[in-house]
């Protein structure tokens, strides 16, 4: 069809049938073919109507403007542009267009009503802006005043975080020199103020590419990376979350749905993304970066560089990292903690770097790309092998070990490089202990590559035996033993091992148990003892001795608790081996204890012994015992785990974990434990309140970390049953209720459910909070509508209960509800046929409608 008039008519038919996509396509085709200016104006105007229906408001405004350019008195185009501009938040411009419409048709009631509404909205917007500006100014004055009371500063910090998460608040902070003031807070070097500033910045960046880009440039990527490098876990993690939020915006990910708000400016983000990636790669090899900071950089690279969907053909980010940073990642895996020039590392750093190597390799699309990766590795490793400089050579062998724990195929190829295997064997025979240590670990990792195992077995077993017999260094001896165990397994026989142990593996297992129980040996070395036992417990005699060694079992349990998750595989292997030799009815308590931990990371220590340690032990002992109690409290029935009055003694240790000096896992499990307790009885809730836990729990509701925020919100949901908890929300001058309302609008369904539960209980218990809820944020209505239409029936029920509470509280509030789309939602749900699965939902909707009828606000409706 090449007639623009026919295409216009076709578009009109599609529009009348509500097929706005096809209507827009017809109008677009007609625009391309039409030479008639008047017809073009109509087509642009019609396509603007399609875009309005599709909620593509920027396109609607653009098309309406094109129609107006042709005919400045086109009243339909003017009105449609006014509608689009209103949705885009440009109220002043929308008002001007509506004013022109009213001038052309002064008797049109629709135009007059639009003018009245827009005028009122503009006044309200100005009032809120002025009020928000004053609040922002006041918050910063309190925060930057060193003489302010601690409680006031904490309250101001939390209020600022909440404001930063709300679009209007974030924009006011941004427009009022807020980024500069937040930077001042960061420069105070006060940990709490730094956290508040960073979390506020994260909220301001979320879902807003332009603002995130501006904040990135103002703060500077160098500063952000420097803050992430500090040796403070909570600050480092918060800054990491900020950088992840900025990255999500630049990648166009995690964008929150904002009806009618589209960016007019298309930003080229590739340059900024490369700048971030380059700085993260620089962090990997900087001595100024803490071990935690290095881990954060590796985690960000792991998360954002490889493709999430292999159907996406663009792996340019991976290619960029390989070309510009592969050698830096290799340098990290090549670090030797025992050497003085080692970069600051955590026990997870090198394994995380190996994971990154593997992800990058897997993200390559073709053999030439993989060949380039291999060549870079080979050339870099060759450059480090120097017979005249054994320290350099050690780093090369350590790199090979790191790659062996990453991409399997590449590790095999690197083992085949000329001189690598020979150098590994030669280092085993060195007199230097550090040479032996690195070489033995390399042999252990190489022994899993079966194509090379024959060479290692024939050349390495003898050397490992000699090292084991001669060395006095426990770190080397234990690794040599594990190497022998692994080589026996790789070769399909334990002949060499048995011959070495004079026909019995029991002696070796006994030695492993001694190392395991020796707390003077570092945890990294003792973990190798666990790996040795994972092999040795294949022997039936070893199993018996191990199960009867209560001290060794307890030592393994303690080591598993304090170490990274990599040790749990060896723990599980040893347990599986041991359990295979027993009748299923026979349960060894220590094995059950250890098995549960290795499976779930949850200890089952006797609570009676832990409580005094948590209350009266050393500082370190208190933390560990409190954390153990939190693990039990999080997953157990309190009546069984802590019978009688003992449960009340556990509350204080759990609350002690709710502070910034404890790590995130301790915070999380303490919150889970308190949630479990607070759901049991009012007496327990009173005890939690008495221990002054409420302010700390509230603080975690401000967290950017999803799991912490969820756990804190669920805990608060239980605690608001308590009257003192409710009074904190009723009190003037705080944003607690506002936070709960905003959390009801979160995308995280678990957070949403918990927040909706808390809001339902608060509005049921305190009528004051019903009216306050409609005043704390302009988003309350949209959030409540989303709850009432939620796919999750539990969330939907809570939304309807909140609506019922508002209607029941006050006739004026009920009137406010009836005047919105909520009435249509309630009518739709209330008129549904009875259904046992969702009867509780239907009944609440009907109760809402009945209450409105009692007020005389609506007439009785029949169920259709």
VOGU-3710 file (C-alpha; in Angstrom, 3 decimals, decimal comma):
1> xxxxxxxxxx> 0,000/0,000/0,000  1,527/3,294/-1,184  -1,362/5,739/-0,675  -0,724/7,804/2,513  -4,479/8,529/2,902  -5,318/4,825/2,785  -2,512/4,155/5,263  -3,950/6,852/7,555  -7,385/5,194/7,416  -5,783/1,826/8,129
11> xxxxxxxxxx> -3,983/3,356/11,125  -7,285/4,807/12,388  -8,916/1,353/12,264  -6,017/-0,197/14,207  -6,237/2,631/16,768  -9,967/2,108/17,265  -9,242/-1,614/17,778  -6,648/-0,645/20,457  -3,786/-2,083/18,376  -1,554/0,935/18,915
21> xxxxxxxxxx> 1,635/-0,724/17,660  0,205/-1,466/14,208  -1,526/1,920/14,121  1,814/3,662/14,725  3,412/1,560/11,960  0,711/2,609/9,462  1,102/6,283/10,375  4,893/6,011/10,079  4,643/4,511/6,593  2,180/7,239/5,584
31> xxxxxxxxxx> 4,526/9,978/6,880  7,320/8,611/4,673  5,099/8,718/1,575  3,205/11,985/2,167  4,292/15,286/0,614  1,239/17,186/1,869  2,158/19,284/4,916  -1,406/19,380/6,278  -1,682/15,589/6,014  1,724/15,220/7,670
41> xxxxxxxxxx> 0,494/17,298/10,639  -2,509/14,979/11,076  -0,293/11,885/10,810  2,185/13,172/13,389  -0,697/14,105/15,676  -2,236/10,645/15,302  1,050/8,880/15,910  1,490/11,011/19,045  -1,831/9,577/20,278  -0,422/6,049/19,739
51> xxxxxxxxxx> 2,701/6,855/21,717  0,583/8,284/24,555  -1,320/5,007/24,753  1,970/3,068/24,723  3,338/5,332/27,505  6,233/6,440/25,273  5,817/10,033/26,313  9,034/11,533/24,920  8,109/10,239/21,437  4,556/11,516/21,882
61> xxxxxxxxxx> 5,787/15,013/22,753  8,189/14,977/19,789  5,482/13,995/17,261  3,014/16,520/18,670  5,690/19,228/18,323  6,190/18,319/14,646  2,455/18,713/14,054  2,489/22,084/15,867  5,462/23,226/13,754  3,244/22,774/10,696
71> xxxxxxxxxx> 0,109/24,232/12,301  0,627/26,217/15,502  -3,137/26,234/16,215  -3,569/22,453/15,998  -5,540/22,087/19,222  -5,387/18,273/19,291  -1,606/18,318/18,881  -1,274/20,998/21,587  -3,383/18,992/24,031  -1,541/15,748/23,314
81> xxxxxxxxxx> 1,791/17,477/23,842  0,465/18,881/27,113  -0,488/15,358/28,233  2,911/13,955/27,269  4,833/16,783/28,948  2,798/16,319/32,134  3,747/12,638/32,225  7,380/13,586/31,651  7,207/15,823/34,733  7,545/19,047/32,716
91> xxxxxxxxxx> 4,540/20,711/34,329  5,392/24,312/33,360  5,536/23,463/29,644  2,418/21,294/29,912  0,569/24,228/31,541  1,522/26,577/28,659  0,144/24,159/26,050  -3,063/23,661/28,047  -3,360/27,464/28,311  -3,164/27,774/24,504
101> xxxxxxxxxx> -5,882/25,134/24,162  -8,128/27,025/26,612  -7,515/30,284/24,708  -8,584/28,660/21,420  -11,623/26,944/23,000  -12,405/28,876/26,230  -15,653/26,974/26,864  -14,029/23,558/26,793  -14,444/22,228/30,349  -11,786/19,577/29,831
111> xxxxxxxxxx> -9,153/22,220/29,087  -10,247/24,305/32,065  -10,054/21,287/34,382  -6,586/20,435/33,018  -5,420/23,995/33,674  -6,760/23,869/37,230  -5,135/20,515/37,929  -1,778/21,494/36,420  -1,775/24,762/38,325  -2,365/22,942/41,587
121> xxxxxxxxxx> 0,305/20,363/40,746  2,832/23,101/39,978  2,115/24,797/43,300  2,429/21,497/45,157  5,672/20,689/43,336  7,114/24,061/44,300  5,982/23,578/47,896  7,557/20,126/48,099  10,747/21,339/46,436  11,027/24,237/48,856
131> xxxxxxxxxx> 10,290/21,959/51,827  12,719/19,287/50,591  15,428/21,859/49,916  15,161/23,118/53,497  15,269/19,561/54,866  18,321/18,690/52,771  20,062/21,861/53,922  19,233/21,095/57,560  20,448/17,481/57,270  23,808/18,547/55,875
141> xxxxxxxxxx> 24,186/21,236/58,548  23,710/18,592/61,266  25,997/16,058/59,583  28,823/18,510/58,925  28,656/20,025/62,425  31,140/18,107/64,588  29,347/19,331/67,717  25,989/17,793/66,733  24,610/15,128/69,042  25,308/11,572/67,903
151> xxxxxxxxxx> 21,603/10,654/67,820  20,773/13,696/65,684  23,575/12,886/63,245  22,440/9,278/62,916  18,852/10,386/62,320  19,944/12,951/59,717  22,124/10,355/57,977  19,281/7,838/57,776  16,810/10,465/56,553  19,276/11,482/53,852
161> xxxxxxxxxx> 19,591/7,874/52,657  15,800/7,570/52,415  15,571/10,866/50,523  18,278/9,721/48,099  16,240/6,649/47,186  13,167/8,684/46,241  13,317/10,218/42,766  12,143/13,676/43,837  14,459/13,699/46,851  17,442/12,475/44,848
171> xxxxxxxxxx> 16,921/15,225/42,303  16,677/17,933/44,981  19,892/16,723/46,637  21,569/16,705/43,225  20,318/20,178/42,255  21,285/21,733/45,609  25,027/21,039/45,559  24,358/17,764/47,395  27,084/15,737/45,672  29,697/18,236/46,808
181> xxxxxxxxxx> 28,368/18,103/50,389  28,298/14,285/50,321  31,911/14,376/49,207  32,663/16,511/52,269  31,052/13,832/54,456  33,281/11,188/52,890  36,353/13,350/53,533  35,542/13,573/57,282  36,984/10,013/57,631  34,142/9,231/60,058
191> xxxxxxxxxx> 33,026/5,686/59,173  29,314/6,258/59,871  29,208/9,488/57,855  31,113/7,872/54,981  28,611/4,998/54,899  25,652/7,402/54,955  27,142/9,466/52,118  27,982/6,446/49,949  24,548/4,853/50,461  22,844/8,153/49,616
201> xxxxxxxxxx> 24,894/8,384/46,421  23,878/4,812/45,529  20,214/5,727/45,922  20,660/8,829/43,776  22,285/6,808/40,993  19,768/3,959/40,910  17,781/3,891/37,670  19,027/7,287/36,444  21,762/7,058/33,827  22,331/10,803/33,409
211> xxxxxxxxxx> 22,627/11,442/37,159  24,816/8,364/37,662  27,136/9,569/34,902  27,340/13,061/36,395  28,075/11,662/39,883  30,758/9,343/38,454  32,512/12,277/36,791  32,171/14,573/39,821  33,503/12,056/42,334  36,096/10,682/39,931
221> xxxxxxxxxx> 36,707/6,989/39,352  40,118/7,292/41,031  38,497/8,481/44,270  35,826/5,780/44,126  38,479/3,077/43,676  40,559/4,599/46,486  37,561/4,456/48,892  36,868/0,876/47,842  40,510/0,033/48,635  40,299/0,920/52,337
231> xxxxxxxxxx> 40,768/-1,781/54,953  37,211/-1,432/56,288  34,884/-4,176/55,084  31,622/-2,251/55,429  32,872/0,894/53,676  34,599/-1,155/50,979  31,382/-3,106/50,338  29,205/0,043/50,293  31,509/1,719/47,743  31,520/-1,500/45,711
241> xxxxxxxxxx> 27,709/-1,382/45,677  27,837/2,274/44,547  30,145/1,415/41,654  27,941/-1,555/40,745  24,868/0,724/40,722  26,660/3,190/38,423  27,779/0,328/36,174  24,222/-1,056/36,012  23,000/2,359/34,866  25,707/2,662/32,226
251> xxxxxxxxxx> 24,918/-0,842/30,955  21,196/-0,067/30,981  20,544/-2,813/33,539  18,463/-2,758/36,712  16,514/0,280/35,539  13,385/0,810/37,580  10,136/1,348/35,720  9,228/5,020/35,889  6,014/5,744/34,029  6,462/8,636/31,683
261> xxxxxxxxxx> 10,072/9,350/32,515  12,449/8,829/29,621  15,836/10,349/29,128  15,843/12,996/26,467  19,622/12,786/26,122  21,227/9,622/24,782  24,539/9,174/26,573  27,496/7,304/25,098  28,548/5,158/28,032  31,268/3,031/26,401
271> xxxxxxxxxx> 34,025/5,463/27,332  32,955/5,573/30,992  32,613/1,782/31,180  36,130/1,355/29,796  37,446/3,912/32,245  35,882/1,978/35,156  37,234/-1,335/33,847  40,732/0,114/33,410  40,805/1,452/36,982  39,566/-1,861/38,392
281> xxxxxxxxxx> 42,365/-3,652/36,539  44,854/-1,129/37,934  43,592/-1,900/41,454  44,548/-5,550/41,036  48,283/-4,807/40,989  48,469/-1,782/43,300  50,193/-2,245/46,655  48,082/0,574/48,067  44,914/-1,525/47,706  43,822/-3,665/50,662
291> xxxxxxxxxx> 43,086/-7,367/50,259  39,361/-6,631/50,604  39,601/-3,870/47,996  41,309/-6,250/45,589  38,533/-8,793/46,160  35,911/-6,118/45,421  37,617/-5,207/42,146  37,790/-8,878/41,132  34,133/-9,419/42,038  33,049/-6,395/39,976
301> xxxxxxxxxx> 35,031/-7,662/36,997  33,582/-11,164/37,447  30,058/-9,767/37,502  30,189/-7,168/34,739  32,705/-8,241/32,099  31,678/-11,692/30,784  28,406/-11,882/28,856  25,386/-12,963/30,883  23,778/-14,474/27,801  25,979/-16,294/25,277
311> xxxxxxxxxx> 23,361/-15,560/22,586  24,626/-11,977/22,758  27,482/-11,912/20,251  29,179/-8,841/21,731  32,045/-9,980/23,968  34,042/-6,793/23,419  34,324/-6,122/27,175  36,034/-9,492/27,647  38,392/-8,867/24,710  39,282/-5,457/26,183
321> xxxxxxxxxx> 40,108/-7,001/29,589  42,209/-9,758/28,007  44,176/-7,259/25,916  44,622/-4,722/28,713  44,405/-6,667/31,964  45,101/-10,381/31,560  48,705/-9,944/32,693  47,475/-8,073/35,789  45,114/-10,918/36,716  47,991/-13,384/36,182
331> xxxxxxxxxx> 50,144/-11,277/38,500  47,529/-11,674/41,250  47,333/-15,467/40,889  51,138/-15,507/40,810  51,506/-13,875/44,235  53,232/-15,865/46,974  51,905/-14,877/50,440  55,106/-16,080/52,148  57,272/-13,600/50,197  57,898/-10,063/51,418
341> xxxxxxxxxx> 56,914/-8,396/48,137  53,443/-9,985/48,100  50,455/-7,745/47,427  47,872/-7,502/50,262  45,542/-10,501/49,820  42,681/-12,232/51,608  42,407/-16,009/51,629  39,858/-15,716/48,788  41,733/-13,310/46,473  43,703/-15,754/44,351
351> xxxxxxxxxx> 40,851/-18,224/43,971  38,568/-15,345/42,873  41,217/-14,315/40,319  41,319/-17,905/39,009  37,524/-17,833/38,675  37,825/-14,613/36,641  40,427/-16,246/34,364  37,981/-19,098/33,788  35,005/-16,827/33,079  36,981/-14,739/30,585
361> xxxxxxxxxx> 38,203/-17,871/28,795  34,670/-19,306/28,624  33,385/-16,020/27,176  35,587/-16,261/24,087  33,746/-17,081/20,867  36,325/-18,651/18,547  39,712/-20,364/18,373  41,661/-17,231/17,315  40,405/-15,440/20,466  41,382/-18,435/22,637
371> xxxxxxxxxx> 44,774/-18,631/20,920  45,386/-14,946/21,709  44,500/-15,598/25,376  46,891/-18,580/25,486  49,736/-16,665/23,789  49,462/-13,783/26,272  49,631/-16,278/29,170  52,547/-18,204/27,665  54,590/-15,095/26,864  54,005/-13,566/30,289
381> xxxxxxxxxx> 54,896/-16,785/32,111  58,008/-17,304/29,918  59,124/-13,765/30,724  59,127/-14,700/34,410  61,134/-17,922/34,076  64,763/-17,016/34,740  67,254/-19,674/35,951  69,384/-16,824/37,337  66,496/-15,378/39,361  64,602/-18,034/41,277
391> xxxxxxxxxx> 62,151/-15,543/42,816  60,882/-14,586/39,355  60,668/-18,245/38,394  58,644/-18,993/41,519  56,055/-16,426/40,465  55,844/-18,077/37,040  55,148/-21,499/38,581  52,599/-19,949/40,954  50,847/-18,424/37,920  50,609/-21,869/36,341
401> xxxxxxxxxx> 49,055/-23,119/39,613  46,521/-20,286/39,454  45,562/-21,039/35,837  45,252/-24,749/36,694  42,497/-23,737/39,121  40,816/-21,712/36,358  40,373/-22,695/32,688  41,016/-26,452/32,526  42,071/-26,674/28,853  44,450/-23,743/29,093
411> xxxxxxxxxx> 46,039/-25,104/32,282  46,781/-28,354/30,476  48,442/-26,477/27,611  50,575/-24,384/29,961  51,812/-27,552/31,676  53,031/-28,649/28,247  55,188/-25,545/27,787  58,850/-26,385/27,446  60,587/-26,467/30,806  57,529/-25,866/33,030
421> xxxxxxxxxx> 57,120/-29,420/34,335  60,887/-29,824/34,646  61,143/-26,578/36,600  58,381/-27,711/38,970  60,244/-30,952/39,673  63,566/-29,144/40,017  62,136/-26,704/42,563  61,043/-29,659/44,686  64,720/-30,535/45,072  65,746/-26,992/46,017
431> xxxxxxxxxx> 67,227/-26,293/49,443  65,032/-23,194/49,827  61,800/-23,905/51,662  59,813/-21,329/49,687  60,812/-23,105/46,448  59,604/-26,407/47,826  56,348/-24,880/49,072  55,407/-23,374/45,681  56,539/-26,419/43,699  54,611/-28,886/45,846
441> xxxxxxxxxx> 51,395/-26,866/45,514  51,920/-26,670/41,739  52,392/-30,453/41,565  49,193/-30,963/43,562  47,151/-28,836/41,149  48,876/-30,390/38,129  48,107/-33,924/39,297  44,411/-33,382/38,530  45,270/-33,008/34,829  45,405/-36,705/33,941
451> xxxxxxxxxx> 47,284/-36,207/30,684  50,263/-34,934/32,702  49,848/-37,192/35,750  52,094/-39,997/34,367  55,032/-37,611/34,058  54,448/-36,253/37,564  54,027/-39,704/39,122  57,249/-40,954/37,571  59,234/-37,844/38,497  57,457/-36,247/41,434
461> xxxxxxxxxx> 56,645/-39,065/43,871  60,251/-39,693/44,844  60,908/-36,005/45,372  57,765/-35,555/47,480  58,779/-38,507/49,650  62,209/-36,985/50,177  60,721/-33,594/51,026  58,282/-35,174/53,476  61,081/-37,084/55,271  63,687/-34,328/55,375
471> xxxxxxxxxx> 61,821/-31,034/55,856  61,113/-29,697/59,322  58,751/-27,085/57,980  55,219/-28,240/58,784  53,743/-26,161/55,947  55,822/-28,054/53,380  55,482/-31,462/55,026  51,692/-31,368/55,012  51,548/-30,254/51,374  53,969/-33,002/50,372
481> xxxxxxxxxx> 51,684/-35,536/52,022  48,608/-34,220/50,180  50,620/-34,322/46,951  51,427/-37,983/47,532  47,746/-38,693/48,254  46,646/-36,953/45,058  49,308/-38,596/42,911  48,249/-41,992/44,155  44,663/-41,148/43,205  45,639/-39,756/39,780
491> xxxxxxxxxx> 47,720/-42,839/39,003  44,877/-45,178/39,910  46,909/-46,797/42,686  48,122/-45,970/46,174  51,135/-48,306/45,836  53,699/-45,531/46,168  51,901/-44,070/49,129  51,546/-47,396/50,911  55,189/-48,266/50,228  56,219/-44,931/51,640
501> xxxxxxxxxx> 54,071/-45,452/54,735  55,502/-48,938/55,209  52,261/-50,688/54,285  49,904/-48,490/56,314  48,194/-45,165/55,739  47,228/-44,930/59,422  50,526/-43,252/60,319  49,951/-40,565/57,719  46,361/-40,036/58,849  47,492/-39,754/62,452
511> xxxxxxxxxx> 49,976/-37,079/61,416  47,215/-35,229/59,523  45,027/-35,271/62,623  47,915/-33,839/64,691  48,334/-30,981/62,220  44,605/-30,402/62,170  44,474/-30,085/65,976  47,575/-27,876/66,217  46,184/-24,345/66,475  49,676/-22,814/66,352
521> xxxxxxxxxx> 49,800/-23,738/62,655  48,129/-21,193/60,326  44,618/-21,971/59,055  45,755/-22,136/55,415  48,159/-24,973/56,236  45,687/-26,810/58,473  43,226/-26,813/55,569  45,693/-28,961/53,659  45,464/-31,477/56,512  41,720/-31,712/55,894
531> xxxxxxxxxx> 42,387/-32,325/52,195  44,845/-35,078/53,119  42,237/-36,730/55,338  39,732/-36,549/52,481  42,014/-38,983/50,595  43,243/-41,058/53,526  39,776/-41,823/54,894  39,230/-44,051/51,860  41,105/-46,598/54,020  38,755/-48,460/56,420
541> xxxxxxxxxx> 41,225/-48,428/59,332  41,770/-44,704/58,939  37,996/-44,132/59,057  37,689/-45,904/62,406  40,534/-43,951/63,995  39,271/-40,649/62,629  35,682/-41,100/63,879  36,958/-41,989/67,346  39,201/-38,908/67,461  36,777/-36,388/68,958
551> xxxxxxxxxx> 39,428/-33,667/69,098  40,160/-33,975/65,361  36,476/-33,852/64,462  35,986/-30,726/66,569  39,106/-29,142/65,053  37,795/-29,832/61,546  34,484/-28,294/62,521  36,110/-25,140/63,924  38,338/-24,820/60,858  35,366/-25,142/58,512
561> xxxxxxxxxx> 33,595/-22,331/60,389  36,437/-19,856/60,149  37,642/-20,647/56,649  36,395/-19,954/53,164  33,943/-22,302/51,477  36,621/-24,136/49,454  37,509/-26,278/52,492  33,955/-27,587/52,741  34,412/-29,887/49,742  37,255/-31,686/51,526
571> xxxxxxxxxx> 35,246/-31,768/54,773  32,312/-33,315/52,935  34,573/-35,858/51,196  36,050/-37,025/54,504  32,564/-37,337/55,998  31,203/-39,293/53,049  34,157/-41,682/53,265  33,601/-42,185/56,997  29,848/-42,622/56,773  30,195/-45,361/54,121
581> xxxxxxxxxx> 31,639/-47,776/56,684  28,778/-47,493/59,183  25,327/-48,963/59,426  22,793/-46,251/58,628  21,240/-46,567/62,088  24,474/-45,696/63,855  24,923/-41,937/64,173  28,191/-40,541/65,454  27,224/-37,176/67,032  30,417/-35,399/65,955
591> xxxxxxxxxx> 29,936/-36,546/62,360  26,311/-35,448/62,333  27,413/-32,097/63,729  30,094/-31,658/61,079  27,980/-32,978/58,214  25,198/-30,506/58,915  27,647/-27,652/58,899  29,379/-28,733/55,703  26,001/-29,086/54,004  24,308/-25,927/55,256
601> xxxxxxxxxx> 27,145/-23,827/56,789  25,169/-24,014/60,044  26,658/-25,253/63,341  24,691/-27,276/65,878  26,792/-26,620/69,014  25,137/-27,099/72,364  23,518/-23,715/73,169  23,985/-24,158/76,905  27,765/-24,053/76,468  27,665/-21,126/74,024
611> xxxxxxxxxx> 25,553/-18,698/76,080  28,123/-18,035/78,857  30,875/-17,695/76,224  28,773/-15,110/74,377  28,061/-13,137/77,556  31,276/-13,430/79,568  34,102/-14,662/77,306  36,958/-12,755/75,679  36,071/-10,173/73,013  36,883/-12,599/70,200
621> xxxxxxxxxx> 35,173/-15,450/72,023  32,013/-13,392/72,537  31,780/-12,647/68,821  32,298/-16,258/67,757  29,881/-17,645/70,351  27,274/-14,972/69,504  27,612/-15,784/65,807  27,180/-19,502/66,531  24,038/-18,734/68,551  22,759/-16,573/65,673
631> xxxxxxxxxx> 23,204/-19,468/63,230  21,164/-21,750/65,499  18,506/-19,096/66,203  18,098/-18,396/62,483  17,046/-21,935/61,515  15,776/-23,632/64,694  12,551/-23,702/66,661  13,469/-21,510/69,686  11,317/-23,631/71,991  13,461/-26,687/71,182
641> xxxxxxxxxx> 16,895/-25,086/70,728  16,581/-22,780/73,764  14,024/-24,326/76,134  12,554/-22,477/79,119  14,022/-19,115/80,117  17,253/-19,735/78,225  15,827/-18,168/75,059  15,783/-14,726/76,721  19,518/-14,962/77,467  20,238/-15,402/73,745
651> xxxxxxxxxx> 18,688/-12,056/72,713  21,571/-9,887/73,969  24,306/-11,827/72,067  22,265/-11,553/68,870  21,752/-7,801/69,316  25,508/-7,403/69,941  26,127/-8,524/66,340  24,101/-5,600/64,959  26,885/-3,058/64,624  29,253/-1,821/61,937
661> xxxxxxxxxx> 32,256/-3,656/63,392  30,710/-7,064/62,644  30,763/-8,515/59,136  27,750/-8,768/56,832  27,141/-12,489/57,461  27,064/-11,932/61,235  24,622/-9,016/60,783  22,417/-11,095/58,485  22,230/-14,208/60,660  21,617/-12,123/63,797
671> xxxxxxxxxx> 18,686/-10,426/62,036  17,305/-13,816/60,952  17,574/-15,064/64,550  15,812/-11,996/65,951  13,101/-12,348/63,272  12,538/-15,934/64,381  12,383/-14,880/68,053  10,138/-11,860/67,475  7,567/-14,067/65,794  7,266/-16,368/68,826
681> xxxxxxxxxx> 5,782/-14,281/71,656  5,129/-10,770/72,914  7,476/-11,390/75,839  10,336/-12,066/73,430  9,457/-8,952/71,447  9,569/-6,937/74,680  13,003/-8,388/75,460  14,338/-7,424/72,015  12,986/-3,876/72,441  14,428/-3,685/75,968
691> xxxxxxxxxx> 17,880/-4,584/74,586  17,571/-1,422/72,405  17,683/-3,355/69,143  15,099/-1,230/67,291  17,452/1,596/66,152  19,994/-0,922/64,851  17,340/-2,931/62,999  16,053/0,311/61,444  19,566/1,144/60,264  19,779/-2,138/58,366
701> xxxxxxxxxx> 16,485/-1,304/56,637  18,469/1,505/54,932  21,095/-0,949/53,644  21,816/-1,265/49,922  22,543/-4,963/50,439  19,325/-6,766/49,423  19,545/-9,632/51,929  20,335/-7,377/54,906  17,521/-4,998/53,975  15,114/-7,913/53,573
711> xxxxxxxxxx> 16,088/-9,512/56,903  15,785/-6,203/58,776  12,394/-5,440/57,207  11,057/-8,896/58,088  12,283/-8,453/61,659  10,622/-5,038/61,928  7,419/-6,564/60,508  7,261/-8,784/63,608  8,334/-6,085/66,067  5,731/-3,468/65,105
721> xxxxxxxxxx> 3,183/-5,612/66,958  4,859/-4,186/70,062  3,452/-0,841/71,216  6,863/0,777/71,697  7,757/-0,207/68,150  4,590/1,483/66,869  5,263/4,676/68,817  8,586/5,152/67,017  6,634/5,418/63,758  3,991/7,730/65,207
731> xxxxxxxxxx> 6,594/10,190/66,574  7,053/13,396/64,572  10,200/14,402/62,738  11,327/11,048/61,337  11,126/9,187/58,030  10,503/5,697/59,402  6,997/5,402/57,948  8,152/6,864/54,657  10,890/4,223/54,416  8,401/1,397/55,005
741> xxxxxxxxxx> 6,048/2,804/52,340  8,905/3,094/49,836  10,102/-0,426/50,644  6,595/-1,625/49,708  7,421/-0,387/46,203  10,734/-2,285/45,936  11,253/-4,784/43,110  12,545/-7,383/45,593  9,399/-9,386/46,371  10,625/-10,562/49,793
751> xxxxxxxxxx> 11,360/-7,007/50,918  8,033/-5,888/49,481  6,127/-8,622/51,339  7,800/-7,861/54,668  7,322/-4,089/54,323  3,658/-4,533/53,340  3,153/-6,740/56,410  4,685/-4,101/58,666  2,590/-1,347/57,089  -0,598/-3,427/57,424
761> xxxxxxxxxx> 0,015/-3,932/61,154  1,026/-0,316/61,770  -2,039/1,141/60,017  -4,303/-1,342/61,848  -2,894/-0,440/65,260  -2,441/3,329/64,858  -5,065/5,398/63,024  -2,702/8,393/63,021  -0,387/6,453/60,717  -3,172/6,024/58,147
771> xxxxxxxxxx> -3,356/9,722/57,362  0,393/10,134/57,852  1,001/7,446/55,214  -0,681/9,573/52,531  1,491/12,585/53,454  5,012/11,153/53,721  5,458/10,527/49,981  3,584/11,386/46,794  4,181/7,793/45,633  1,902/6,230/48,273
781> xxxxxxxxxx> -1,053/5,762/45,917  0,943/4,183/43,087  2,666/1,842/45,553  -0,628/0,832/47,187  -2,195/0,134/43,784  0,749/-2,095/42,863  0,331/-4,034/46,104  -3,400/-4,539/45,517  -2,743/-5,890/42,001  0,290/-7,991/42,927
791> xxxxxxxxxx> 0,697/-11,498/41,444  1,766/-12,830/44,843  -1,476/-13,394/46,779  0,238/-12,798/50,138  1,491/-9,370/49,033  -1,883/-8,564/47,442  -3,730/-9,482/50,658  -1,481/-7,192/52,695  -2,074/-4,348/50,227  -5,831/-4,760/50,538
801> xxxxxxxxxx> -5,605/-4,855/54,341  -3,690/-1,550/54,263  -6,423/-0,112/52,014  -9,113/-1,332/54,445  -7,239/0,273/57,352  -7,131/3,625/55,517  -10,853/3,465/54,697  -11,773/2,439/58,254  -9,643/5,134/59,902  -11,447/8,193/58,611
811> xxxxxxxxxx> -14,229/9,144/56,189  -12,055/11,799/54,544  -9,355/9,230/53,944  -11,962/6,849/52,549  -13,125/9,621/50,205  -9,543/10,141/49,057  -9,308/6,418/48,246  -12,661/6,323/46,424  -11,581/9,215/44,180  -8,674/7,162/42,820
821> xxxxxxxxxx> -8,285/4,047/40,664  -8,210/2,038/43,892  -12,023/1,963/43,787  -11,926/0,229/40,404  -9,406/-2,271/41,746  -11,518/-2,997/44,827  -14,655/-3,338/42,687  -12,940/-5,701/40,264  -11,677/-7,952/43,076  -14,855/-7,734/45,174
831> xxxxxxxxxx> -17,130/-8,721/42,271  -15,190/-11,928/41,558  -16,867/-15,257/42,214  -16,064/-17,009/45,483  -12,789/-18,950/45,273  -11,380/-20,916/48,256  -7,802/-20,237/47,150  -8,185/-16,466/47,306  -11,341/-16,017/49,360  -9,439/-14,072/52,025
841> xxxxxxxxxx> -8,425/-11,550/49,344  -11,928/-11,215/47,901  -13,411/-10,780/51,390  -11,093/-7,887/52,289  -11,967/-6,111/49,023  -15,668/-6,567/49,800  -15,145/-5,248/53,343  -13,543/-2,133/51,827  -16,516/-1,589/49,517  -19,001/-2,216/52,349
851> xxxxxxxxxx> -17,265/0,413/54,494  -17,421/2,918/51,645  -21,146/2,192/51,242  -21,642/2,744/54,992  -20,045/6,166/54,591  -22,417/6,881/51,670  -19,472/7,355/49,309  -20,613/4,695/46,827  -23,859/2,946/45,959  -24,344/-0,810/46,426
861> xxxx> -22,990/-2,820/43,508  -24,161/-6,221/42,397  -21,550/-8,909/41,812  -21,240/-9,583/38,121
//
